[in-house]
């Protein structure tokens, strides 16, 4: 048995490959089989992480295991889907048992956290690259897309922004900080918590949604384009964590929140009447702006002055790959 | 707009991203949405191809586009599934418009051939790597797995074996051959035809099936293990193409068929009573052996003598990664 076949057996025996609703056939055959209940649709998303591009190389494999799955599952949260399963395509330069065990432990921890089962994948030799495809179920017609925002809706986010971008200099070893600041930022980077419950609570309420992976302004641009509307973001309303403010100061924290990446917090648009019930129910909804007729994203200061970076808004922010 | 976002738009506009049954939402949102009809299940398979490992680097991008999709869709054929859709995770070291257009043309050609629609994926910078995840539909309970072979069944294949392994020295430029020999072998390597119609015809008839990717003996080992049976292969019954025999001679052709990879021809087990109706209906079914009580794979010569390579059968054949 070759070493790559051993790896396949290793993952087939992992806790995250056991049990799970809707999985008619798991790892070990030519295909996995998923059952989808009548009235439901299957939501599918694929994400690739490349060593040295999307994460430092080398990095701690346990943390990479957590983060690689969380990033992918966050797309299910953004659709309001309930996670079911995932596949893992793992390309490795060499086979290290220690590395694999630590990676699988991180993967298992996040899989348990999100309620997803590993149902298949591929293991190959080559430069370290991870491609995860995640599957969720959502009632037909109730998935949250990017295209339904209407003028008059509120623009909301599901929590503090910028923490992961703030953590990046710590991750890369470019800066250090006292533990009280560093720990919450690093936790957000390495173990983002996909807002699955919030996404499901927004079904039938939010008119558009996505998860913020490229920074608030860039991702709002995606909603604006898909919905053919304009979005106004009020900079003073953007929620920032104490740790981020303590580490970067207000100006740096705002820059991280507006144009940093990797937050994996939901951004969504909401008819005003939907806001109060969500807040009453305790959902972490923060209003950061509104939807207007027009196009593109405008950033406003406390006086309502246009302070949009560049001349065409979000497109001039550096792209995160 | 960054160059990788341009690539995403390029694929979103490709012919293979248009139309298609069962696709409720295609490229462009956080997730794609698939509808699955009541009484059907979704078959899912993931394959990764790494440059320099699974294909020569550089190689002709049109051919790579065809082959990368065919290899993945072949797993749907092996389950008896009807193809629906696929995602493409494309990692590229540099962005070349010529390369992308040629790759997409090959991908489109095979997508049209197989009836699958591109519904999403990811595009990232890094060493050239392709991960395709394919989706098909199959009536619940009728998927062809590896685990149902029973003693007394016939062992069959869906056509000539060894052509792709025979083509490899031509692909790598290690040997040359006259066009009458080279062309059919290279066509098989670069543009394998997933046996989708045969897989669907075998639903409810074959007791086990897979597509041959690691060579007949190695893949028969997978059926033997999953079904807890033994398989006997009669070497004289293994079908070999005239081109392969002409290029490698009988001994070389047999070695390619038994232990070469990349055939993507179906191997399956069949109760004897099922054979005649399939042959009468014109399906390309070739009997190459039978299922017996026991374990592992045994290779027999024309006199019924055991000529299994090594001491433990298929496991000693070199593994293809």
Interface residues (C-beta under 8 A of the other chain):
Chain A: X1 X2 X4 X5 X24 X25 X28 X29 X30 X31 X32 X33 X34 X35 X36 X38 X41 X42 X43 X44 X45 X46 X47 X48 X49 X50 X51 X52 X53 X54 X75 X76 X78 X79 X81 X87 X88 X89 X91 X119 X120 X121 X122 X124 X125 X126 X127 X129 X131 X133 X135 X136 X138 X140 X143 X145 X146 X147 X209 X210 X211 X226 X315 X319 X321
Chain B: X1 X2 X4 X5 X24 X25 X28 X29 X30 X31 X32 X33 X34 X35 X36 X38 X41 X42 X43 X44 X45 X46 X47 X48 X49 X50 X51 X52 X53 X54 X75 X76 X78 X79 X81 X87 X88 X89 X91 X119 X120 X121 X122 X124 X125 X126 X127 X129 X131 X133 X135 X136 X138 X140 X143 X145 X146 X147 X209 X210 X211 X226 X315 X319 X321
